Amino acid sequence: MAAHEGRFIWREQISTDVERSKAFYGELFNWTFEIMPMPGMDYIIIQAAGKGIGGLMAPPPEAPPMSFWGTYLSVADVDAATAKASSLGGQVHVPPTDIPTVGRFSFVADPQGAVLYLFKPEGSEEPPPMERPAPFTFCWETLNTSDPTAATAFYTQVAPWTGNSFNGMATLNAESGPVADVQPAPPGVPSHWLLFVAVPSLSDRRDAAARLGATVIMPEIDVPGVGKIAIIQDPVGAYLGLFEPGME
């Protein structure tokens, strides 16, 4: 098994206002942006400290006009994982598709409705080992779901994951360690994957987000032995988590 399999290796915002997203996140996280021409469109690479960490693009013409953060899960075989997801009650929104010089992906929803990308990158470049996250980089995913037990059963058959726990919190673990936690979705909130960005100071970046036009959904939660988190809704409507690691 390649070291990246079972890990989230790319994140992407679909934004109804790309320029507003660039202005917001450039100011909030000091991200910079580089245009990568692709057939029929310009894809924008998000960079933190000069390294590409994610992408930004407008909704495709055939997609509903909405903004959200999505995450790419590395799998050994996109076609097989997509077929497995479908056989277990998931929905395939985009079938396995090649991105020239990049890799192969599909876009699926689990039976509870949370969506993510299944992805096999082209080439053999491995992601860095899992360690303390660098500031302003993506660091964690949470699955908020209407049925944690069923969702865990689904993902442990689709991905190279096992169900586990940490400090009483349900987790999904790859061979390299835990990659996500599983939480009950709040009442009335659809199932979804929530991405987190590491920040040096939670209160500083949370308050800055509010000044820049975001809505603070959850101001601060202490996670014993881990750190502190907040949840914001950015100016284009996408939800994102902020994470301040605890002291080592």
C-alpha positions as CSV (number, residue, x, y, z in Angstrom):
1,M,0.0,0.0,0.0
2,A,1.3,3.5,-0.9
3,A,1.8,5.7,2.1
4,H,-0.8,8.2,0.9
5,E,-3.6,5.7,0.5
6,G,-6.4,6.3,3.0
7,R,-5.2,9.9,3.6
8,F,-6.7,13.2,2.5
9,I,-4.2,14.6,0.1
10,W,-5.9,17.6,-1.5
11,R,-8.6,20.1,-0.6
12,E,-10.7,22.3,-2.8
13,Q,-13.2,25.1,-2.5
14,I,-16.0,25.5,-5.0
15,S,-16.8,29.2,-4.8
16,T,-19.6,31.2,-6.2
17,D,-17.3,34.3,-6.0
18,V,-13.7,33.2,-6.6
19,E,-12.3,36.7,-6.2
20,R,-14.0,37.2,-2.9
21,S,-12.7,33.9,-1.7
22,K,-9.2,34.8,-2.7
23,A,-9.4,38.1,-0.9
24,F,-10.8,36.6,2.3
25,Y,-8.4,33.7,2.6
26,G,-5.4,35.7,1.4
27,E,-6.0,38.1,4.3
28,L,-7.0,35.5,6.9
29,F,-4.3,32.8,6.3
30,N,-1.7,34.7,4.1
31,W,-2.5,32.3,1.3
32,T,-1.3,33.1,-2.2
33,F,-2.9,31.9,-5.5
34,E,-1.5,30.7,-8.7
35,I,-3.5,30.0,-11.9
36,M,-3.0,26.6,-13.5
37,P,-4.6,26.6,-17.0
38,M,-6.8,23.5,-17.7
39,P,-8.9,22.5,-20.6
40,G,-11.8,25.0,-20.7
41,M,-11.0,26.7,-17.5
42,D,-8.4,28.2,-15.2
43,Y,-7.9,26.3,-12.0
44,I,-6.4,28.2,-9.0
45,I,-3.8,26.6,-6.8
46,I,-3.9,27.7,-3.1
47,Q,-0.4,28.1,-1.7
48,A,0.8,28.3,1.9
49,A,4.4,29.4,2.3
50,G,4.9,28.8,-1.4
51,K,3.6,25.2,-1.4
52,G,0.4,24.1,-3.1
53,I,-2.1,22.8,-0.5
54,G,-5.4,23.0,-2.3
55,G,-7.5,24.4,-5.2
56,L,-10.1,27.0,-5.8
57,M,-12.6,27.1,-8.7
58,A,-16.1,28.3,-9.7
59,P,-18.9,25.8,-9.8
60,P,-19.0,23.8,-13.1
61,P,-21.9,25.0,-15.4
62,E,-23.9,21.8,-14.7
63,A,-23.5,22.1,-10.9
64,P,-25.8,24.0,-8.5
65,P,-24.5,27.5,-7.6
66,M,-23.2,26.9,-4.1
67,S,-20.0,27.2,-2.2
68,F,-18.3,24.5,-0.2
69,W,-15.0,23.0,0.8
70,G,-14.4,19.5,-0.5
71,T,-11.7,16.9,0.3
72,Y,-9.9,14.3,-1.8
73,L,-9.3,10.9,-0.3
74,S,-6.5,8.9,-1.9
75,V,-7.4,5.3,-2.8
76,A,-5.6,2.6,-4.7
77,D,-8.3,2.1,-7.4
78,V,-10.9,4.9,-8.0
79,D,-13.1,2.7,-10.2
80,A,-13.3,-0.1,-7.6
81,A,-13.8,2.3,-4.6
82,T,-16.6,4.1,-6.6
83,A,-18.3,0.9,-7.5
84,K,-18.1,-0.2,-3.8
85,A,-19.6,3.0,-2.6
86,S,-22.5,2.7,-5.1
87,S,-23.1,-1.0,-4.1
88,L,-23.4,0.1,-0.4
89,G,-26.0,2.8,-1.1
90,G,-23.8,5.7,-1.9
91,Q,-24.5,8.0,-4.9
92,V,-22.0,8.7,-7.7
93,H,-22.3,12.4,-8.7
94,V,-19.3,12.3,-11.0
95,P,-18.1,8.9,-12.3
96,P,-14.4,8.0,-12.5
97,T,-12.7,10.6,-14.7
98,D,-9.1,11.3,-15.7
99,I,-7.5,14.6,-15.1
100,P,-4.6,14.7,-17.6
101,T,-1.2,14.8,-15.8
102,V,-2.9,15.0,-12.4
103,G,-4.8,11.7,-11.7
104,R,-8.1,10.0,-11.7
105,F,-11.1,11.0,-9.5
106,S,-14.8,10.5,-8.8
107,F,-17.2,12.5,-6.7
108,V,-19.5,10.5,-4.4
109,A,-21.9,10.8,-1.6
110,D,-22.3,8.3,1.3
111,P,-25.8,7.0,2.1
112,Q,-26.3,9.8,4.7
113,G,-25.5,12.4,2.1
114,A,-21.9,13.6,2.9
115,V,-19.8,14.1,-0.3
116,L,-16.2,13.6,-1.0
117,Y,-13.7,13.0,-3.8
118,L,-12.1,9.6,-4.4
119,F,-8.7,10.2,-6.0
120,K,-5.6,8.4,-7.3
121,P,-2.8,10.8,-8.0
122,E,-0.6,10.4,-11.1
123,G,3.0,9.7,-10.2
124,S,4.6,8.5,-7.0
125,E,5.2,11.6,-5.0
126,E,4.4,10.8,-1.3
127,P,2.9,13.3,1.1
128,P,4.9,14.3,4.1
129,P,4.7,12.1,7.3
130,M,1.9,12.9,9.6
131,E,3.2,15.3,12.2
132,R,2.3,18.6,14.0
133,P,0.6,20.7,11.3
134,A,2.2,23.8,9.9
135,P,0.3,27.0,10.4
136,F,-2.3,27.8,7.8
137,T,-2.3,24.3,6.3
138,F,-5.1,21.8,6.2
139,C,-4.8,19.4,9.1
140,W,-7.9,17.3,9.8
141,E,-11.3,16.3,8.7
142,T,-14.5,15.6,10.7
143,L,-17.4,13.6,9.4
144,N,-20.6,15.1,10.8
145,T,-23.3,12.5,10.0
146,S,-26.9,11.6,10.8
147,D,-25.8,8.0,11.5
148,P,-22.2,7.6,12.8
149,T,-22.5,3.8,13.1
150,A,-23.7,3.3,9.5
151,A,-21.3,5.9,8.1
152,T,-18.3,4.2,9.8
153,A,-19.4,0.8,8.4
154,F,-19.7,2.4,4.9
155,Y,-16.3,4.1,4.9
156,T,-14.4,1.1,6.3
157,Q,-15.5,-0.9,3.2
158,V,-14.9,1.9,0.7
159,A,-11.6,3.2,2.0
160,P,-8.5,1.4,3.5
161,W,-9.7,2.5,7.0
162,T,-10.6,0.9,10.3
163,G,-13.0,2.3,12.9
164,N,-11.2,3.3,16.1
165,S,-11.5,5.8,19.0
166,F,-9.4,8.4,20.7
167,N,-10.2,9.9,24.1
168,G,-13.8,8.6,23.6
169,M,-14.1,10.1,20.1
170,A,-14.9,7.8,17.2
171,T,-12.1,8.0,14.5
172,L,-11.4,6.6,11.1
173,N,-7.8,5.3,10.9
174,A,-5.5,4.7,7.9
175,E,-2.4,2.5,8.1
176,S,-0.5,5.7,9.0
177,G,-2.8,6.6,11.9
178,P,-6.1,8.5,12.5
179,V,-7.2,10.8,9.7
180,A,-10.7,11.9,10.7
181,D,-13.2,11.8,13.5
182,V,-16.9,10.9,13.3
183,Q,-19.5,13.0,15.1
184,P,-23.3,13.1,15.1
185,A,-24.5,16.0,12.9
186,P,-26.4,18.7,14.9
187,P,-30.2,18.4,14.5
188,G,-31.4,19.7,11.2
189,V,-27.8,19.9,9.7
190,P,-27.2,17.6,6.7
191,S,-24.4,15.1,6.8
192,H,-21.1,16.7,5.7
193,W,-17.3,16.6,5.8
194,L,-15.8,19.5,7.7
195,L,-12.2,20.6,6.9
196,F,-9.8,22.2,9.4
197,V,-6.9,24.6,9.0
198,A,-4.2,24.9,11.6
199,V,-3.8,28.4,13.1
200,P,-1.2,29.7,15.6
201,S,-3.9,31.5,17.7
202,L,-7.6,30.5,17.5
203,S,-9.0,33.7,19.0
204,D,-6.9,35.9,16.7
205,R,-7.9,34.2,13.4
206,R,-11.5,33.7,14.5
207,D,-11.9,37.3,15.2
208,A,-10.1,38.3,12.0
209,A,-12.5,36.0,10.1
210,A,-15.4,37.9,11.6
211,R,-13.9,41.3,10.7
212,L,-13.4,40.0,7.1
213,G,-17.1,39.1,6.7
214,A,-17.3,35.5,8.0
215,T,-20.0,34.3,10.4
216,V,-18.7,32.6,13.5
217,I,-20.8,29.4,13.9
218,M,-19.0,28.0,16.9
219,P,-16.6,30.3,18.7
220,E,-14.4,27.8,20.7
221,I,-14.4,24.2,21.8
222,D,-11.6,22.7,23.9
223,V,-10.6,19.2,22.8
224,P,-8.7,17.8,25.8
225,G,-5.2,16.6,24.9
226,V,-5.6,17.9,21.3
227,G,-6.2,21.7,21.2
228,K,-9.0,24.2,20.5
229,I,-11.4,24.5,17.5
230,A,-13.8,27.0,16.0
231,I,-16.1,26.8,13.0
232,I,-16.8,29.7,10.6
233,Q,-18.9,30.3,7.5
234,D,-16.9,32.3,5.1
235,P,-18.3,35.2,3.1
236,V,-19.3,33.0,0.1
237,G,-21.2,30.6,2.4
238,A,-18.7,27.7,2.8
239,Y,-18.0,26.2,6.3
240,L,-14.5,25.7,7.6
241,G,-12.9,24.7,10.9
242,L,-10.0,26.5,12.6
243,F,-7.7,24.4,14.8
244,E,-5.1,25.6,17.4
245,P,-3.0,22.7,18.4
246,G,-2.4,22.2,22.1
247,M,1.0,22.5,23.8
248,E,3.3,19.6,23.3
